[in-house]
Amino acid sequence: MFGGKAMEEFKNNFNEENETYEDIDKKQLPENEDYTWYDDEYKAAMSGTVSEKNALSIYRPKVKRNRFKNPVFAAVVSSIVTTAICFGMFAAISSGIAASKSQDPSSSLSIITGNENEIKTVANKKTGEAMSVSDVYDAVSPSVVSIICTSKGKGLSGTSATSSGSGVILTKDGYIVTNNHVIEGATIITVKTIAGQSLDAQIVGADARTDLAVLKVECDKELPYADLGDSAALRVGDMALAIGNPLQEELVSTLTVGYISAINRTMIIDERQMTMLQTDAAINPGNSGGALINIYGQVIGITTAKSTGYDIEGLGFAIPVNEAIPVIESIIEHGYVTGRPLVGITGIDVTESIAAANDLPVGVYVDSVIPGGSADEGGIKAGDVIVKFDGKKIENVDQINAIRDEHKVGDRIEVTVSRNGKNMKCTIVLQEEKPSTEPQAESQQTVPETSQCGSQQYNFPSDFFSFFGW
């Protein structure tokens, strides 16, 4: 048994100043001090001698630990705080840059209104929130019009033919862009709006190389016009919406929806190389000249072509609006695209097989020379074969066009031609290409099976690729 003097001493040690045993844990202990408790004889002596109800609980008092003195814990907290601060600063800087860009007036494109050289800003880069498809249609469809063209037939009968396409109103005072092939050869052009207006249109100018044309209508009210976007900002997979008037007036203001399938797609259309946007939005006959639109309600392209065939589907093409704007502005201001150099000939590719059959060198056969043009004044004659242009070997017309486009009006170019079996050099000065005052020739011309120059006669296949004027 445990009692007597030992018990009195035990009680005195644990119950001084009327403290309870639980109060021991609440004492204010000195900080930064370790405490160690040791087993003593009381534990062994009291084991099994006191009932569980009356037993005393003897334990080590809890000492609060300072976690920030643990180097691992401190390092983790420091890393988290530093990372949060860095991300916050990056987000603030990025939002500031984005805001400054959206407010930068130099990021906008423009169209000349034609009124006292006033520039109207109608094209901005991506701004505002993306719109629903229905909202895009409501915003843009009033600016997309039907273009009805009437052309008189040749001969005594004078039978008229009617064709149609689409166009996009660019300014409130009535400038409209469409495709050149829509209005080519037309004698009467009528523009019809979604609001039911029927307006007579005049051709301001047309550019066969880019397949663009600008019309002008007069109206006693301001016309709704389209906002132009930034085709350079497009990515494959962006949504694209097409609004046009397929099948003449039967399906006016039709909307089709798809995606941008490819950008900067090089295509050969009507024997001309063009850079196009590709989309799977349905493009049908009559859509030509209509609008290809982004989800911000901005026109990003002028629809122009579709690949056709029983096994081809979803291949539509549009002229990027960034390439169209300089052409449109030049036509509005000058009536044609200024600053383009012109060689002044029509030519035919002389392939290896044609060269072997006619004892000619490979190159470009000069079929005709424009009187007073660059080639004419430089001494080039019909029947010559161009073998070098600007010091580079030539095999086809496209190579000459590419070299020409690297130069500007007034540049001098050395041309080597083969004439009657002998090579000779000519120097031409590039003139500016201007609209012809003569009626436009057909885009497809039949090349004669024989072509003569002096005493020489050359045989070309009847289905030979038609010559290209440039």
VOMARMI-579425 format. One record per residue (C-alpha): x, y, z. Coordinates in nm, 4 decimals. Last residue first. Layout:
BEGIN
+----------+----------+----------+
|        u |        v |        w |
+----------+----------+----------+
|        X |        Y |        Z |
...
+----------+----------+----------+
//
This chain:
BEGIN
+----------+----------+----------+
|        u |        v |        w |
+----------+----------+----------+
|   0.0294 |   4.0888 | -11.8756 |
|  -0.2029 |   3.8937 | -12.1072 |
|  -0.2087 |   3.5178 | -12.0651 |
|  -0.2088 |   3.2781 | -12.3522 |
|  -0.4429 |   2.9824 | -12.3652 |
|  -0.3054 |   2.6463 | -12.2563 |
|  -0.2629 |   2.4359 | -12.5704 |
|  -0.5703 |   2.2413 | -12.6807 |
|  -0.4951 |   2.3034 | -13.0484 |
|  -0.1310 |   2.1979 | -13.0071 |
|   0.1204 |   2.4610 | -13.1250 |
|   0.2987 |   2.4553 | -13.4602 |
|   0.5473 |   2.7288 | -13.5390 |
|   0.5980 |   2.8920 | -13.8827 |
|   0.9184 |   3.0790 | -13.9660 |
|   0.9493 |   3.3088 | -14.2675 |
|   0.8766 |   3.6238 | -14.0710 |
|   0.7098 |   3.5233 | -13.7457 |
|   0.4154 |   3.2913 | -13.7907 |
|   0.1850 |   3.1179 | -13.5472 |
|   0.0090 |   2.7922 | -13.6220 |
|  -0.2550 |   2.6042 | -13.4279 |
|  -0.4053 |   2.9317 | -13.3289 |
|  -0.4512 |   2.9835 | -12.9548 |
|  -0.8154 |   3.0007 | -12.8607 |
|  -0.8770 |   3.2630 | -12.5973 |
|  -1.0081 |   3.2181 | -12.2458 |
|  -1.0288 |   3.5412 | -12.0450 |
|  -1.2245 |   3.7040 | -12.3272 |
|  -1.0865 |   4.0410 | -12.4241 |
|  -1.1963 |   4.3567 | -12.2491 |
|  -1.3288 |   4.6299 | -12.4756 |
|  -1.0650 |   4.8932 | -12.5575 |
|  -0.9902 |   5.1822 | -12.3223 |
|  -0.7540 |   4.9555 | -12.1331 |
|  -0.7166 |   5.0151 | -11.7623 |
|  -0.3648 |   5.1194 | -11.6621 |
|  -0.0497 |   4.9214 | -11.5885 |
|   0.2394 |   5.1522 | -11.5154 |
|   0.5435 |   5.1269 | -11.7429 |
|   0.8534 |   4.9141 | -11.6875 |
|   1.1568 |   5.0341 | -11.8823 |
|   1.2827 |   4.7655 | -12.1219 |
|   1.6354 |   4.6708 | -12.2214 |
|   1.6882 |   4.4251 | -12.5075 |
|   1.9494 |   4.1557 | -12.5505 |
|   1.9934 |   3.9239 | -12.8500 |
|   2.0084 |   3.5478 | -12.8934 |
|   2.0089 |   3.4030 | -13.2431 |
|   1.7868 |   3.1312 | -13.3912 |
|   1.5580 |   3.3646 | -13.5806 |
|   1.5103 |   3.5738 | -13.2693 |
|   1.5880 |   3.4345 | -12.9221 |
|   1.5289 |   3.6927 | -12.6513 |
|   1.7352 |   3.8165 | -12.3569 |
|   1.5637 |   4.0820 | -12.1435 |
|   1.7406 |   4.3446 | -11.9325 |
|   1.5092 |   4.5249 | -11.6915 |
|   1.4950 |   4.8979 | -11.6177 |
|   1.2727 |   5.0101 | -11.3270 |
|   1.0283 |   5.2941 | -11.3951 |
|   0.7264 |   5.1323 | -11.2295 |
|   0.8342 |   4.8997 | -10.9524 |
|   1.0085 |   4.5644 | -10.9442 |
|   0.9500 |   4.2377 | -10.7566 |
|   0.6192 |   4.2009 | -10.9415 |
|   0.8069 |   4.1739 | -11.2708 |
|   1.0128 |   3.8822 | -11.1404 |
|   0.6975 |   3.6903 | -11.0418 |
|   0.5234 |   3.7717 | -11.3696 |
|   0.8221 |   3.6523 | -11.5730 |
|   0.8319 |   3.3265 | -11.3766 |
|   0.4580 |   3.2769 | -11.4241 |
|   0.4966 |   3.3110 | -11.8022 |
|   0.7154 |   3.0013 | -11.8341 |
|   1.0703 |   2.8692 | -11.8735 |
|   1.2883 |   3.1730 | -11.8028 |
|   1.6535 |   3.1828 | -11.6987 |
|   1.7283 |   3.4819 | -11.4765 |
|   1.9304 |   3.7888 | -11.5810 |
|   1.6352 |   4.0292 | -11.5479 |
|   1.4397 |   3.8047 | -11.7840 |
|   1.6140 |   3.5324 | -11.9811 |
|   1.4841 |   3.2996 | -12.2556 |
|   1.2162 |   3.5225 | -12.4079 |
|   1.1185 |   3.3784 | -12.7454 |
|   1.0622 |   3.6395 | -13.0158 |
|   0.7729 |   3.5910 | -13.2581 |
|   0.6164 |   3.9307 | -13.1856 |
|   0.8913 |   4.1838 | -13.1304 |
|   1.0924 |   4.3158 | -12.8346 |
|   1.2723 |   4.6445 | -12.9090 |
|   1.2502 |   4.8188 | -12.5700 |
|   0.9768 |   5.0568 | -12.6885 |
|   0.7575 |   4.7618 | -12.7800 |
|   0.8342 |   4.5758 | -12.4568 |
|   0.7440 |   4.8730 | -12.2363 |
|   0.4281 |   4.9592 | -12.4281 |
|   0.3872 |   5.1932 | -12.7251 |
|   0.2019 |   4.9280 | -12.9235 |
|   0.1189 |   4.6249 | -12.7048 |
|   0.3244 |   4.3310 | -12.8313 |
|   0.1789 |   3.9993 | -12.9445 |
|   0.2506 |   3.6260 | -12.9316 |
|   0.5878 |   3.6492 | -12.7602 |
|   0.6934 |   3.2854 | -12.6996 |
|   0.8084 |   3.2255 | -12.3434 |
|   1.1063 |   2.9962 | -12.2752 |
|   1.2509 |   2.6671 | -12.3976 |
|   1.4540 |   2.7247 | -12.7140 |
|   1.2910 |   2.6678 | -13.0503 |
|   1.3365 |   2.3970 | -13.3141 |
|   0.9591 |   2.3683 | -13.3577 |
|   0.8923 |   2.0106 | -13.2383 |
|   1.1758 |   2.0161 | -12.9853 |
|   1.0596 |   2.3468 | -12.8352 |
|   0.7010 |   2.2264 | -12.8152 |
|   0.8137 |   1.9132 | -12.6287 |
|   1.0471 |   2.1099 | -12.3991 |
|   0.7760 |   2.3621 | -12.3134 |
|   0.7313 |   2.6992 | -12.4805 |
|   0.4892 |   2.8923 | -12.2612 |
|   0.2814 |   3.1423 | -12.4558 |
|   0.2978 |   3.5209 | -12.4316 |
|   0.1050 |   3.8437 | -12.4393 |
|   0.3126 |   4.1608 | -12.4201 |
|   0.3298 |   4.4965 | -12.2415 |
|   0.5733 |   4.4486 | -11.9530 |
|   0.3534 |   4.6289 | -11.6995 |
|   0.4426 |   4.7562 | -11.3523 |
|   0.1648 |   4.8105 | -11.0965 |
|   0.1741 |   5.1437 | -10.9175 |
|  -0.1939 |   5.2250 | -10.9273 |
|  -0.4923 |   4.9936 | -10.9011 |
|  -0.7753 |   5.1516 | -11.1027 |
|  -1.0384 |   5.4241 | -11.0757 |
|  -0.8011 |   5.6565 | -10.8920 |
|  -0.9455 |   5.7138 | -10.5448 |
|  -1.2119 |   5.4432 | -10.5247 |
|  -0.9964 |   5.1968 | -10.7212 |
|  -0.6934 |   5.2641 | -10.5007 |
|  -0.8982 |   5.2176 | -10.1840 |
|  -1.0470 |   4.8900 | -10.3078 |
|  -0.7069 |   4.7483 | -10.4068 |
|  -0.5505 |   4.8500 | -10.0747 |
|  -0.8481 |   4.6916 |  -9.8867 |
|  -0.8625 |   4.3591 | -10.0744 |
|  -0.5373 |   4.2154 |  -9.9437 |
|  -0.6371 |   4.2758 |  -9.5811 |
|  -0.9877 |   4.1492 |  -9.6629 |
|  -0.8571 |   3.8051 |  -9.7554 |
|  -1.0155 |   3.6955 | -10.0878 |
|  -1.2472 |   3.4020 | -10.0188 |
|  -1.2498 |   3.0321 | -10.0996 |
|  -1.4885 |   2.7400 | -10.0519 |
|  -1.4033 |   2.3702 | -10.0365 |
|  -1.6692 |   2.1846 |  -9.8369 |
|  -1.7455 |   1.9083 | -10.0842 |
|  -1.5682 |   1.7469 | -10.3761 |
|  -1.6628 |   1.3990 | -10.5087 |
|  -1.9193 |   1.5091 | -10.7685 |
|  -1.7064 |   1.8079 | -10.8583 |
|  -1.6749 |   2.1733 | -10.7695 |
|  -1.4109 |   2.3864 | -10.6012 |
|  -1.5762 |   2.7063 | -10.4862 |
|  -1.4918 |   3.0659 | -10.5632 |
|  -1.5114 |   3.4337 | -10.4688 |
|  -1.6193 |   3.5092 | -10.1157 |
|  -1.4863 |   3.8466 | -10.0022 |
|  -1.3014 |   3.8021 |  -9.6732 |
|  -1.2716 |   3.9095 |  -9.3109 |
|  -1.5990 |   4.1008 |  -9.2751 |
|  -1.6557 |   4.1805 |  -8.9081 |
|  -1.9435 |   4.0572 |  -8.6904 |
|  -1.7153 |   3.9574 |  -8.4027 |
|  -1.7693 |   3.5897 |  -8.4805 |
|  -1.5842 |   3.6337 |  -8.8117 |
|  -1.7437 |   3.7068 |  -9.1489 |
|  -1.7078 |   3.5968 |  -9.5110 |
|  -1.9121 |   3.8440 |  -9.7141 |
|  -2.0496 |   3.8245 | -10.0666 |
|  -1.8761 |   3.8934 | -10.3972 |
|  -1.9514 |   3.5474 | -10.5314 |
|  -2.2366 |   3.3912 | -10.3340 |
|  -2.4469 |   3.3651 | -10.6506 |
|  -2.3311 |   3.0123 | -10.7276 |
|  -2.2754 |   2.8443 | -10.3895 |
|  -2.0269 |   2.8752 | -10.1035 |
|  -2.1046 |   2.6486 |  -9.8052 |
|  -1.8846 |   2.7261 |  -9.5038 |
|  -1.5933 |   2.4818 |  -9.5317 |
|  -1.3457 |   2.7665 |  -9.5582 |
|  -1.0224 |   2.8435 |  -9.7421 |
|  -0.8765 |   3.1945 |  -9.7360 |
|  -0.7068 |   3.2864 | -10.0620 |
|  -0.3817 |   3.3895 | -10.2254 |
|  -0.4310 |   3.4156 | -10.6010 |
|  -0.2510 |   3.2842 | -10.9085 |
|  -0.4336 |   3.3705 | -11.2271 |
|  -0.5368 |   3.1299 | -11.5031 |
|  -0.9074 |   3.1748 | -11.4238 |
|  -0.8343 |   3.0725 | -11.0659 |
|  -0.4985 |   2.9216 | -10.9702 |
|  -0.4934 |   2.8930 | -10.5921 |
|  -0.2387 |   2.9630 | -10.3202 |
|  -0.3909 |   2.9105 |  -9.9730 |
|  -0.2737 |   3.1842 |  -9.7369 |
|  -0.5070 |   3.0536 |  -9.4643 |
|  -0.6666 |   2.7128 |  -9.4274 |
|  -0.9924 |   2.5543 |  -9.3084 |
|  -1.1450 |   2.8636 |  -9.1497 |
|  -1.4666 |   2.7255 |  -9.0061 |
|  -1.8273 |   2.6772 |  -9.1026 |
|  -2.1628 |   2.8530 |  -9.1112 |
|  -2.3969 |   2.9372 |  -9.3973 |
|  -2.6321 |   3.2350 |  -9.4071 |
|  -2.8569 |   3.3113 |  -9.7071 |
|  -2.9387 |   3.6740 |  -9.7814 |
|  -3.1620 |   3.6106 | -10.0836 |
|  -3.2399 |   3.2512 | -10.1768 |
|  -3.4472 |   3.2868 | -10.4953 |
|  -3.2857 |   3.6131 | -10.5996 |
|  -3.0010 |   3.4660 | -10.8063 |
|  -2.9300 |   3.1064 | -10.7065 |
|  -2.7146 |   3.2001 | -10.4075 |
|  -2.7428 |   3.5418 | -10.2434 |
|  -2.4682 |   3.5855 |  -9.9867 |
|  -2.3738 |   3.5621 |  -9.6216 |
|  -2.0835 |   3.3382 |  -9.5159 |
|  -1.9896 |   3.2707 |  -9.1535 |
|  -1.6438 |   3.1642 |  -9.0366 |
|  -1.5496 |   3.0154 |  -8.6992 |
|  -1.1779 |   3.0033 |  -8.6263 |
|  -1.0269 |   2.6575 |  -8.6755 |
|  -0.7225 |   2.7696 |  -8.8722 |
|  -0.6226 |   3.1028 |  -8.7283 |
|  -0.7219 |   3.4523 |  -8.8376 |
|  -0.5331 |   3.7620 |  -8.7204 |
|  -0.4089 |   3.8449 |  -9.0715 |
|  -0.7718 |   3.8641 |  -9.1881 |
|  -0.8266 |   4.1744 |  -8.9763 |
|  -1.1906 |   4.2850 |  -8.9722 |
|  -1.4040 |   4.5117 |  -9.1867 |
|  -1.7256 |   4.6605 |  -9.0504 |
|  -2.0116 |   4.6459 |  -9.2975 |
|  -2.2345 |   4.9268 |  -9.4193 |
|  -2.5974 |   5.0230 |  -9.3699 |
|  -2.6951 |   5.2825 |  -9.6316 |
|  -2.7622 |   5.6470 |  -9.5590 |
|  -3.0822 |   5.7618 |  -9.7274 |
|  -3.1435 |   5.9427 | -10.0562 |
|  -2.9494 |   5.6730 | -10.2401 |
|  -2.6881 |   5.6809 | -10.5128 |
|  -2.4987 |   5.3647 | -10.5982 |
|  -2.1283 |   5.3131 | -10.6617 |
|  -1.9577 |   4.9879 | -10.7610 |
|  -1.6103 |   4.8566 | -10.6837 |
|  -1.4579 |   4.5485 | -10.8464 |
|  -1.2290 |   4.2697 | -10.7261 |
|  -1.0959 |   3.9605 | -10.9046 |
|  -0.7426 |   4.0265 | -10.7757 |
|  -0.5803 |   4.0336 | -11.1216 |
|  -0.9041 |   4.1333 | -11.2955 |
|  -0.9216 |   4.4673 | -11.1170 |
|  -1.2370 |   4.6720 | -11.1602 |
|  -1.3272 |   5.0381 | -11.1354 |
|  -1.6029 |   5.2769 | -11.0326 |
|  -1.8690 |   5.0690 | -11.2081 |
|  -2.2086 |   5.2403 | -11.1848 |
|  -2.5079 |   5.1018 | -10.9972 |
|  -2.8825 |   5.1534 | -11.0272 |
|  -3.0646 |   5.0935 | -10.6997 |
|  -3.3510 |   4.8633 | -10.5965 |
|  -3.4434 |   4.8895 | -10.2281 |
|  -3.6205 |   4.5914 | -10.0703 |
|  -3.4715 |   4.6128 |  -9.7196 |
|  -3.2374 |   4.3222 |  -9.8008 |
|  -3.0821 |   4.5475 | -10.0629 |
|  -3.0975 |   4.5165 | -10.4414 |
|  -2.8228 |   4.6493 | -10.6685 |
|  -2.8833 |   4.6761 | -11.0426 |
|  -2.6114 |   4.6664 | -11.3074 |
|  -2.6717 |   4.7316 | -11.6785 |
|  -2.4060 |   4.6840 | -11.9468 |
|  -2.2321 |   4.3865 | -11.7853 |
|  -1.9177 |   4.2445 | -11.9459 |
|  -1.7504 |   4.1689 | -11.6154 |
|  -1.9876 |   4.2414 | -11.3254 |
|  -1.9647 |   3.9124 | -11.1320 |
|  -1.6171 |   3.8235 | -11.2647 |
|  -1.4782 |   4.1393 | -11.1048 |
|  -1.6021 |   4.0282 | -10.7646 |
|  -1.7923 |   4.2665 | -10.5382 |
|  -1.7288 |   4.5787 | -10.3332 |
|  -1.9915 |   4.8487 | -10.2802 |
|  -1.9536 |   5.2245 | -10.2304 |
|  -2.2920 |   5.3797 | -10.1435 |
|  -2.2717 |   5.6865 |  -9.9210 |
|  -2.2899 |   5.4806 |  -9.5998 |
|  -1.9649 |   5.3108 |  -9.6878 |
|  -1.8491 |   4.9555 |  -9.7568 |
|  -2.1664 |   4.7838 |  -9.8819 |
|  -2.0862 |   4.4197 |  -9.9598 |
|  -2.1759 |   4.2508 | -10.2878 |
|  -2.3449 |   3.9402 | -10.4208 |
|  -2.3905 |   3.7751 | -10.7576 |
|  -2.6274 |   3.7664 | -11.0486 |
|  -2.6512 |   3.6926 | -11.4181 |
|  -2.8806 |   3.8084 | -11.6947 |
|  -2.8297 |   3.7647 | -12.0681 |
|  -2.9656 |   3.9896 | -12.3414 |
|  -3.0233 |   3.8774 | -12.6995 |
|  -2.8929 |   4.1313 | -12.9500 |
|  -3.0394 |   3.9405 | -13.2436 |
|  -2.8128 |   4.1164 | -13.4904 |
|  -2.4908 |   3.9900 | -13.3367 |
|  -2.3459 |   3.9984 | -12.9904 |
|  -2.5460 |   3.9574 | -12.6724 |
|  -2.6265 |   4.2384 | -12.4387 |
|  -2.5324 |   4.2045 | -12.0736 |
|  -2.7561 |   4.2386 | -11.7698 |
|  -2.6172 |   4.2131 | -11.4186 |
|  -2.8135 |   4.1734 | -11.0940 |
|  -2.6135 |   4.2362 | -10.7775 |
|  -2.7756 |   4.1250 | -10.4512 |
|  -2.6685 |   4.3059 | -10.1358 |
|  -2.4889 |   4.2374 |  -9.8073 |
|  -2.4945 |   4.5384 |  -9.5703 |
|  -2.8307 |   4.4480 |  -9.4129 |
|  -2.6930 |   4.0946 |  -9.3426 |
|  -2.4135 |   4.2143 |  -9.1122 |
|  -2.5674 |   4.2936 |  -8.7721 |
|  -2.8626 |   4.0539 |  -8.7777 |
|  -2.6427 |   3.7725 |  -8.9076 |
|  -2.3780 |   3.8305 |  -8.6416 |
|  -2.6482 |   3.8385 |  -8.3723 |
|  -2.7883 |   3.5049 |  -8.4918 |
|  -2.4442 |   3.3438 |  -8.4917 |
|  -2.3834 |   3.4636 |  -8.1360 |
|  -2.1338 |   3.7404 |  -8.0870 |
|  -1.7789 |   3.7361 |  -7.9526 |
|  -1.7176 |   4.0271 |  -7.7195 |
|  -1.5618 |   4.3586 |  -7.8024 |
|  -1.2728 |   4.4166 |  -8.0359 |
|  -1.0824 |   4.1979 |  -8.2769 |
|  -0.9006 |   4.4320 |  -8.5137 |
|  -1.0818 |   4.7308 |  -8.6456 |
|  -1.2249 |   4.8181 |  -8.9824 |
|  -1.4596 |   5.1059 |  -9.0533 |
|  -1.2408 |   5.4060 |  -9.0006 |
|  -1.3576 |   5.6663 |  -9.2485 |
|  -1.0900 |   5.8613 |  -9.4300 |
|  -1.2022 |   6.1853 |  -9.5928 |
|  -1.0367 |   6.2526 |  -9.9269 |
|  -1.3003 |   6.5162 | -10.0030 |
|  -1.5784 |   6.2573 | -10.0087 |
|  -1.4466 |   5.9374 | -10.1662 |
|  -1.5209 |   5.7341 |  -9.8564 |
|  -1.1663 |   5.6018 |  -9.8326 |
|  -1.1590 |   5.2753 |  -9.6400 |
|  -0.9550 |   5.2258 |  -9.3272 |
|  -0.7769 |   4.9651 |  -9.1210 |
|  -0.7299 |   4.9965 |  -8.7489 |
|  -0.4264 |   4.9127 |  -8.5351 |
|  -0.2955 |   5.2693 |  -8.5669 |
|  -0.5811 |   5.3899 |  -8.3475 |
|  -0.4307 |   5.2135 |  -8.0433 |
|  -0.7111 |   5.1606 |  -7.7925 |
|  -0.7239 |   4.7851 |  -7.8291 |
|  -0.3465 |   4.7738 |  -7.8100 |
|  -0.3361 |   4.9717 |  -7.4845 |
|  -0.5929 |   4.7436 |  -7.3239 |
|  -0.4043 |   4.4306 |  -7.4234 |
|  -0.0800 |   4.5731 |  -7.2839 |
|  -0.2465 |   4.6588 |  -6.9525 |
|  -0.4101 |   4.3163 |  -6.9270 |
|  -0.0721 |   4.1518 |  -6.9785 |
|   0.0999 |   4.3691 |  -6.7144 |
|  -0.1671 |   4.2961 |  -6.4509 |
|  -0.1631 |   3.9227 |  -6.5224 |
|   0.2174 |   3.9097 |  -6.4984 |
|   0.2159 |   4.0992 |  -6.1645 |
|  -0.0401 |   3.8622 |  -6.0152 |
|   0.1450 |   3.5567 |  -6.1375 |
|   0.4686 |   3.6811 |  -5.9774 |
|   0.3002 |   3.7588 |  -5.6423 |
|   0.1371 |   3.4154 |  -5.6242 |
|   0.4676 |   3.2427 |  -5.7022 |
|   0.6507 |   3.4353 |  -5.4289 |
|   0.3840 |   3.3502 |  -5.1671 |
|   0.3912 |   2.9791 |  -5.2522 |
|   0.7717 |   2.9633 |  -5.2494 |
|   0.7951 |   3.1400 |  -4.9121 |
|   0.5444 |   2.9018 |  -4.7559 |
|   0.7419 |   2.5982 |  -4.8786 |
|   1.0760 |   2.7391 |  -4.7585 |
|   0.9388 |   2.8211 |  -4.4124 |
|   0.8027 |   2.4695 |  -4.3685 |
|   1.1370 |   2.3138 |  -4.4689 |
|   1.3394 |   2.5482 |  -4.2429 |
|   1.1311 |   2.4774 |  -3.9246 |
|   1.1578 |   2.7987 |  -3.7213 |
|   0.8287 |   2.9048 |  -3.8794 |
|   0.6599 |   2.6165 |  -3.7006 |
|   0.7122 |   2.7699 |  -3.3497 |
|   0.6130 |   2.4833 |  -3.1181 |
|   0.3722 |   2.5262 |  -2.8275 |
|   0.4717 |   2.3225 |  -2.5152 |
|   0.2261 |   2.0651 |  -2.3905 |
|   0.2736 |   1.9490 |  -2.0268 |
|   0.4066 |   1.5924 |  -1.9933 |
|   0.1630 |   1.3589 |  -1.8273 |
|   0.0487 |   1.2265 |  -1.4840 |
|  -0.3100 |   1.1083 |  -1.4732 |
|  -0.4162 |   1.0196 |  -1.1174 |
|  -0.6303 |   0.7119 |  -1.0497 |
|  -0.9505 |   0.7474 |  -0.8520 |
|  -1.1869 |   0.5928 |  -1.1074 |
|  -0.9257 |   0.3455 |  -1.2289 |
|  -0.8871 |   0.2060 |  -0.8783 |
|  -0.5540 |   0.2558 |  -0.7089 |
|  -0.3163 |  -0.0246 |  -0.6117 |
|  -0.2525 |  -0.1805 |  -0.9561 |
|   0.0543 |   0.0288 |  -1.0269 |
|   0.0953 |   0.2756 |  -0.7404 |
|   0.4427 |   0.1686 |  -0.6392 |
|   0.5754 |   0.1413 |  -0.9945 |
|   0.4392 |   0.4799 |  -1.0937 |
|   0.5404 |   0.6370 |  -0.7636 |
|   0.8987 |   0.5097 |  -0.7932 |
|   0.9792 |   0.7507 |  -1.0708 |
|   0.9622 |   0.7684 |  -1.4521 |
|   1.1226 |   1.0799 |  -1.5902 |
|   0.9827 |   1.3953 |  -1.7477 |
|   1.1820 |   1.6190 |  -1.9683 |
|   1.1011 |   1.9818 |  -2.0530 |
|   1.2623 |   2.1873 |  -2.3254 |
|   1.2717 |   2.5645 |  -2.2961 |
|   1.2143 |   2.8097 |  -2.5834 |
|   0.9310 |   2.9809 |  -2.3957 |
|   0.9037 |   2.9876 |  -2.0150 |
|   0.5892 |   2.8172 |  -1.8901 |
|   0.2666 |   2.9943 |  -1.8119 |
|   0.0730 |   2.7248 |  -1.6303 |
|  -0.2256 |   2.5791 |  -1.8077 |
|  -0.1060 |   2.2189 |  -1.8186 |
|  -0.0646 |   2.2199 |  -1.4348 |
|  -0.4189 |   2.3423 |  -1.3927 |
|  -0.5555 |   1.9926 |  -1.4722 |
|  -0.4034 |   1.8600 |  -1.1496 |
|  -0.5981 |   2.1068 |  -0.9472 |
|  -0.4247 |   2.3931 |  -0.7757 |
|  -0.5055 |   2.4849 |  -0.4167 |
|  -0.1766 |   2.6785 |  -0.3651 |
|   0.0198 |   2.3500 |  -0.3708 |
|  -0.1652 |   2.0483 |  -0.4924 |
|   0.0835 |   1.8430 |  -0.6911 |
|   0.3968 |   1.8445 |  -0.4723 |
|   0.1985 |   1.8648 |  -0.1449 |
|  -0.0118 |   1.5694 |  -0.2477 |
|   0.2937 |   1.3545 |  -0.3163 |
|   0.4569 |   1.4534 |   0.0138 |
|   0.1431 |   1.3580 |   0.2034 |
|   0.1300 |   1.0240 |   0.0250 |
|   0.4919 |   0.9467 |   0.1094 |
|   0.4377 |   1.0331 |   0.4740 |
|   0.1570 |   0.7844 |   0.5169 |
|   0.0311 |   0.6079 |   0.2096 |
|   0.1093 |   0.3519 |  -0.0635 |
|   0.0000 |   0.0000 |   0.0000 |
+----------+----------+----------+
//
